[in-house]
Every structure is written in structure tokens, then in C-alpha cells.
Amino acid sequence: MKLAHFEWQGKSGLGRVLEEAGRVERFDLPAAAIGNLGVAALIGRDAPAVAEQLPLADLRLLAPIPRPARNIFCVGKNYHDHAQEFASSGFDSSAAKGAVPEAPIVFSKVPETVIGPGDAIRIDPTVSTAVDYEVELAVIIGRSGRNIKAEDAMSYVWGYSIVNDVTARDLQGLHSQWLIGKSQDGFCPMGPWAVTADALDLADTAVRCWINDELRQDSNTGLLIFDVPTTIAAISNGITLHPGDVIATGTPSGVGIGFKPPKYLQGGDRVRMEIANIGVLENSVESA
């Protein structure tokens, strides 16, 4: 099931997406009950009654979870090909330990990084001149758990979305860690909506990214180094996960830093990301 968070007639709404019909079944749920939760307001409850059907084209889609309750958990170097390209980039402070990590590398992005589909990724050249893109499958947690075993982990997954783990590579290199370079304002486009956990086959789901119609990233979730259950088990090791937590699972090769010379984002660029059975996340790039 595809579930959208949207603005309609100046109010926030949630609904079931009927993509082929070009319509959304708006749930009978007041905007006050949605707030910054977005689709997370639906976790742990039956779908509300449908109030009406609306044309999808008339809605302004918002990030599925516009302000996560806490930082987004992210996994670095989680595809073999990207681990190799990043290790050779000169920006990888862990490269001395080998290109492919022995355990998940986990960092975070602050909640204020999240923007919605269609919103502009804004680049401030006084802060960074090396802004990169990374298409990633986002996992949305559906129930609380700590020390979750990998064999039980999928029962904690409520759904999925797409995120763009936008990164200031120069800041990433300068600080020898990833929080600042990953957490600039607006550096986590999310959308276009969320899908429930039954919508994806994680062993075979295509992940792609285009910049200005040039296919840059073309991979599959079946190629993850650490799969979703392993990642959830690692992150929940002593850390309680809560409903609505978001985990970005890593990006495949083809990011800007992997080219020689690098192909960083520039004002006027168009970024298109697609994950099969979820949808397409598109954002423009604006230079301040």
C-alpha cells in the first residue's frame, strides 16, 4: 500500500495512493492528529475511514515524515561498489581499515534535513562547493525494540520510502566525520510517499538515480553488504528503536565523488531517484 502525506486546501492530509488512477483516498483524520508525524501517525492503528477521493495532481506532496522525532539513522559504505569508489576518493577516514566494512558504519542526519518531493535542494557556496547526491532505501520502524535479533527484525519494519542522502563532501573530509557534511539544512529529501512493508522484495528491488536525465546510479537492494535485518540488529544493539524512526540503508556506486573529475550538484540540476514499487523522488537544485 502507498501512503501519502500531502497539503490540500491549506491543510495537511494523509491518504492511500491509487497511482494508476491518479487519485488519493483521503483519510478522515484531522490535520492536528498528523502534525509532524506524517505517515507515522498511521503506525499501530488501522487505516482510518476514507473521507473522499482527490486528484493526485491537485495535491502538494510533503515528506512522508516531515520531522522525525530524532536523528535519521544512516548506514555508510553499504554497497560493495560504492565502498570501493568511496575508499579511493580520499574522503574516507576509515579507508585504512579496508574498503568494505566488517560491521555496519552508522551515522546520523538531524531531523531538520528533511524536505519533501519537489522542494529545492539549496546549495550555499560559502559553506560547500562539493555537494553530492546519494539515492537510498529508507526503512520506517513500526514498533519499539532493543537488542533485536536479525531473524526477528523484519517484524519491526512498518514500511519504506526513498531518501537522498545529500552530502557536502568537502565538509565530510574537513571534519573527518559525517554529521556536519550530511546534516546541512535540506540535505535529506524524502518521498514521494511511503509504502507498507509488504510492498517490497528486499532481495530484488531496483535502485536508480538520474541527474539531468543522465543515469548515474543503477543497482539493487539485493546487493547490500548488510541487509535490512542485519542493519536493524546492529543499530538496536543497546539502542531502543521507536515507531517512526527512519533508517537510510546506504547508496550504491555512481555518486558524484566517484567520477574523475567529480560530478557534484550545481544550481539548476534536476535530481530524479527511483526505487521500484515505491515511486519517484524528484528535486531541483538551487544555488544561494
N, C-alpha and C positions, 0 to 999 in steps of 0.2 A: 504494500500500500504506500502511495506517495502522499505526504502530508505537507502542506504549505503554510507558511506564516506570511501574512500579507497586510497591506494597507488598503482599505476600501472606504470611500466616503469619509476620509479623515480619521478612521478608527482602525485599530489592529484587529485582525481576524485569523482564524485557523480553519483549514478545510482539507478535504480529500481531493486530490488532483485527478481529474479524468482527462489525461493528457491528449488522448486521441480525439476526444470530443471537444477539446479546447475549453473545458469548463472546470469549475471548482465547486464542490459541495460545501458551502459554508456551514460550519458547526454553530449550533445555538449556544454560544459561550461568550459572555461579556468580555470586553477588552480589558477590564480591570483584573479578570482572572488570568489573563495571558501575561501582561506586563512584560518584563524582560526574559521571562521563561521561554517564550515562543512555543515551539512544538513540545518542549519539555513539560508544558502544562498538561499534556495528554498522557504522560508516563504514569503507569499504575492505575489507570482508570479506563473504563470502556469509552469508546468513541461517543461523544455527545450526539444528540439528535441533530439531523440536518435541518437548517432553517430555510435554505434556498440554494439554488444553483446560480453561479455568477460566471460571466465570460472571463476566462483566464487572461485575455488580452486587456481587460479593464482593470486589472489588479496590479499594484506595485508590490512585487515580491520583496520580502525582507529576509534577512538572515534567519535560518531556522531557529537558532538560539542566539538572539542578538547580543546578550550579555551573559556569558556563562557565569555561574556562581563563583568560580575560581579559575585560575590559570588553565589554559588548554595544555594537556599533556602531549608531547610530541616525541617521535622516535626518529633519530638521525641515522643516516647510512644504513637503510634497511632494505635496499635492493643491491644485489652484487655489483651490477654495472655502475650504479651511482656511487657506491662505496669506492670503487676503483677510480672513477673520474674525480671525486672529491679529494681522495688521498693524493692525487697528482696535481691538485690545484694550488697548493701552497697555503691554503686557508685552514687546513685540517690539523688542529692541535693534537689530535690523537693518532696521527698517521704513523708515528714511531712504533706503535703497538701493532701495526698491520692494517691493511686497508679494510678488511672485513672484521667487524667487531665480534668478540666472543660472547657478549651479552648485549641486550638492547641498550642503546645510548639514549637516555631520556632527558629532555629539557622542557621548557615551557614557554608559552606566549601569554602575555597578560590579556584579560578579557576585553580591554579597550581596543585590541587589534581588530576585532570582528567588524566587518562591513558586509552588506548584502549584495546579491546579484544586481548588476547594473550600476553599482556605485563605483566611483573612480578610485583607483589606487593612486595616491598622491605622493609624488617624489619631491623631497626638499633637497636640492643640490648643495645647499650649505651644510647638510648633515651627511648625505651619502651620494656618491656618484657611481655606485656599483650595486644597484638593486636588481635582485634576481627573482625568479618565479619557481614554484615547486607544486605540481599537482599531487594531491594526496587524498586517499580514502580516510574519512573521519568516522570514528566509531562513537556512538552515543550510548552511554551506560544507562541501564534501566532499573537497577536495584543496588542497594548498598552491599558492599562486601570487602573483606580484608583477608589477605593471605589466600587468595582464590587459586585453586588448583587449575592448571591448564585444561584438564579434562572436563572441568565444570564451567569454564569461563564463558562459553557461548550463551549460557543461560542468563548471564548478566548483561548481554547486549540487547538494547531496545531497538536500535536502528543505525542508519548510516547517512552520511552526507558527503559533500565534496568540500575540501578547503584548499586554498592557495597559500602555502607557507612562504609568503613573500619575505625576502631576506636581504638585508644590507650587508653584502659580503665584506666591504671594507671595515665596517664596524665589527663584524664577526672576527676578522683577522686581528684588528687592533686590540680587542679586549680578550682574545684567546678563550672566549666562551661565547655562548649563543644567545643569551637572553636579550641583550640590548639590540643586536642586529636583527633579531626575529620579532621584537616587540614594539617597533615603531607604530605610531598611530595608523590604523587602517591596513595593517600588514597581514590580515587574515580574512580575505573574502571567503564567504561560506554560502553554500546553496547548490542549486536553486531552491531546493526543498529537502526534506528528509524522507527516507524510505524505511519501512519496518524491516526487522532483521531477516524475515523470510524472503525478502526480495532479491538477495544476492547469493551467488555461489562463490565463496571466497577462494575456492580452488581455481576459478577460471572467470575472472571479471576484468575486462579491458580497461586500461587507464591511459588517457591521452591528453596532450596539451598542444595547442596551436598558438603561435604568436604571429599576428598579422597574416593568418591563413597558412603559415609555414608550420608543418607538423614537426614539433621539437621532441616531444616525449611520447613514446608508444610502448606500453608494457602491459603487465597483467598481475593481479594480486597473487596469483599462484607462484610468482617469483619473489615474494617477500622472503627475506632472510629469516626474520622472526615473525611467524604468523600471528594472527589476532589473539588466539588463546594464549600463546607464549608471552605476548606483549602485556596482556591483561594480568597474567600471573606475576610478571616481573614488576609492574607498576604497583600492584596491590600488595606487594611484599612489605608489610608493616605500615602501609598507607591505605586508609579506608576510601574506597571509591563510592561515590554517591550518584543517585539518579540525576541525569542531566550533565554529568561530566563528559567531556569530549576528549578523544584520543586521536591525534593525527598520526597515521601509521608509517609515514615516510614516503619519499619520492623516488621514482626511477631516474635513469640517466637522461640526458638531454637538456639539463638546466643550463642557464646562460654561462655559468662559470666553466662548464665543460668544453666550450668552444675555444679555439685559438685563432684570433683573439676572442675574449669573452663577448657574448651577446647579451648585455644587460638591458633591462627595460628602459625605454625612453618615452618622454611625453608624446602622446599621440598613438602609442601602441595599443593594440587590442589583444586581450588575453582570453582564450577560449579553452575551457577544460571540460572533459567529458569522462564520466565513469559509467560503463554500461549498466543499464537498469536503474540508474539514478537519474541522470539528466545532464544538462549542460550549464556550466557556470561561466558567465561572461562578464568581464570588467574592462573598462578603458583605463589608460594610464595618463595622468596629468602631472606636469612639472610645475612646481610652485614658482 
